[in-house]
Amino acid sequence: MPLLSSKHRAPFYLFNGHLQTIIPSLFRQVEGVLYERERLFTPDDDFIDIDWSRVGSDSLLVLSHGLEGDTGRPYITGMVKAFNAEGVDALAWNYRSCSGEPNKLLRSYHLGATDDLDFVLRHALATGLYKNVYLVGFSAGGNITLKYLGEDPQLVPVQVKRAVAFSTPVDLKGSAQKISRIYTQRFLKTLGEKLEQKRQMFPDELDLTDYSVSWSFPEFDDRFTAPIHGFKNAEEYYTRVSSRQFLESIQVPTLLVNAENDPFLSKECYPVQEAEKNPYFYMEMPEEGGHVGFAEDFRKDRYYSEERALRFILEGK
């Protein structure tokens, strides 16, 4: 019954889930991470930009960021810094269109794009340097990571030893309906800017005349995400891509940490029954933490997410 208790408490001045979400995103700064960028060319004539932070290890951490994030976000660089300090190399990958340059195809990324994660992972393994690989994903990246581990466990490379996902919408339909329009508008602004770039590249394939940042996520996904990526509509996209259905099949020790006060997650995003059934799948639900927050006292350089991932991955706790 891998349901784990949690001792995490946010600093007193971050007294609700919204502050615990927003303040770390806006104000946290992580110093000392120097990336080496590499561009990978995909089999479908596109590219993915990845960022390495090497310390000469035979173990590697592969990080997947959140929706409209990138490898420079503090929750990514904080994790890179923490694992580098413990002697582990890190590879953070930018989803298609997230590295500061539009990708070449009409498609970009979606929350079930496990083919790209697999491509990046196998590129790293092809170097022959790594005996142990660990996966960490945040939010959208958590869903991609969990889906990857569970959709076809026999195809997961044997070097993948452990994984952690934070703030993950394992039920995309529930999360899409739960997230408030305040947060949705922020995401739809940058997504709309990227769609405008794609409209200029593919003028006959995109119509943005009635695009609005006031849409809900189901409206956006029904109009753009689903058809662009080969799904009939948002309903089919959510059904096929949500990672909750794959959790019982995971065969690598994996921890999901979803805060109970996460303003992005619906009640369906707390898969207690799956954790009770699968000895490889661990579930932790701190009372506090917000969405991709998990801040500690400002005097501490590491956040709870980093300490928790280190403990689960390197110590097996």
Summary of the structure (lengths in Angstrom):
residues: 317
radius of gyration: 18.4
end to end distance: 14.2
largest distance: 53.7
contacts: 1095
relative contact order: 0.19
helix: 39%
strand: 15%
